[in-house]
Amino acid sequence: MKSAAVAVEVVGNSFALTPWSSEVASKRVSFGGASASSVCRTSQDHHNVPNRLHKDLNSFPSGYEKKKKKFTSRLWGEVGSTTRVGMGGEGRALGPLTLFDVSINSKDDNKVRIAFKGLPGAYGEDAALKVYPKCQTVPCDDFEETFKAVELWLADKAVLPIENSFGGSIHRNYDLLLRHRLHIVGEVQLAVNLCLLALPGTRAECLRRVLSHPQALASSDTFISKLGVVQENADDTAAAAQYIASKRLRDVGVIASARAAEIYGLNIVAERIQDDPYNVTRFLVLARDPIIPRVDKSFKTSIVFTLDEGPGVLFKALAVFALREINLTKIESRPQRKRPLRVVDDSNTGKAKYFDYLFYIDFEASMAEPRAQNALVHLQEFATFLRVLGCYVGDTTL
């Protein structure tokens, strides 16, 4: 397959690769006078496989380090002329966040405003409090509102559930990551403790209905089936708890968190009722600006890209990580909403040939590491679009 030429484009604080055109010719990143693609093709191959697929990108022409710094600088954006008024309201120069900004700080923790989806007592709020125990939480009606809260400076960061060990990926939230321009600056792994809640004095055998979010109901299906009750969906676990508390419904239970029971004055009839005792939800921490990647901590990087048509193209794209011993922790594909079907001819009147997909990947490496930077340079040979969603410290706690 002949790879499409691409160029680096910086939009706001974001980095993307777009198809080559004269309009972006001045933005093209070169390395020692050679384009990224030509560098890939002339690098020494010490793996004894075809040059087109497997290249050693750890050795670049002279002057590469200087060019790479420029590449990294443009990747994260340079926005030092504006001010940040969040984090308690004090204005200060705005630039990429540092690890200090996203780490727990007992002095400033209570000034951080974290947006989450749902009412107080939702599991999203639990995730926010795990990262910032004294933060000010900002409830939002839906997931997109959490993005808007940060974009409009109503919150400093947002927590967004992205996958669950039982239910899998939350597809809509992948779409929102691409639609908006927030950056991933952290992740939270939350062990989910599902509890059956009811009004004080209500026993499990008195229940006729159980309300909760569909994911919570599915995760505790075995327990609920034994109760012989009717299951009803709710938009949010905490909202369901608030509903039965305000309506004083004595024959209705709800599956929610222990914090929701405390907030809305409900009793915990049973806890840890999930089918899988190791039910874990992974949340992303989002901010307006990216953090500066480092190499002294276990960083992860999240990207999204598209590929052109051709046999083995996805294999080649994934090989750029395997050849540098970069471990992939997540691979997700989503249809392109603006162009879900690719057609045979360019007039868009031909017969649809196949679905057109976006590929989301998380990998264990920091963008401060040459191997990660080289992998993305290599990926340019196959990608028609590439965006770094964030580089952040991985969460290994439960």
Secondary structure as UniProt FT lines:
FT   STRAND          6..11
FT   TURN            12..13
FT   STRAND          14..19
FT   HELIX           22..27
FT   STRAND          30..31
FT   TURN            32..33
FT   STRAND          34..35
FT   HELIX           36..42
FT   TURN            51..53
FT   TURN            57..58
FT   TURN            62..63
FT   HELIX           64..76
FT   TURN            80..81
FT   STRAND          83..84
FT   TURN            87..88
FT   STRAND          92..93
FT   HELIX           99..102
FT   TURN            106..108
FT   HELIX           109..111
FT   STRAND          113..117
FT   TURN            120..121
FT   HELIX           123..131
FT   TURN            133..134
FT   STRAND          136..140
FT   HELIX           143..151
FT   TURN            152..153
FT   STRAND          157..164
FT   TURN            165..167
FT   STRAND          168..169
FT   HELIX           171..179
FT   STRAND          183..191
FT   STRAND          195..198
FT   TURN            200..201
FT   HELIX           204..206
FT   STRAND          209..212
FT   HELIX           214..219
FT   HELIX           221..227
FT   STRAND          230..233
FT   HELIX           237..247
FT   TURN            250..251
FT   STRAND          252..256
FT   HELIX           258..264
FT   STRAND          267..271
FT   TURN            277..278
FT   STRAND          280..287
FT   STRAND          299..307
FT   TURN            311..312
FT   HELIX           313..322
FT   TURN            323..325
FT   STRAND          328..335
FT   STRAND          341..343
FT   TURN            346..347
FT   STRAND          352..355
FT   STRAND          357..363
FT   TURN            367..368
FT   HELIX           370..379
FT   TURN            380..382
FT   STRAND          383..393
//
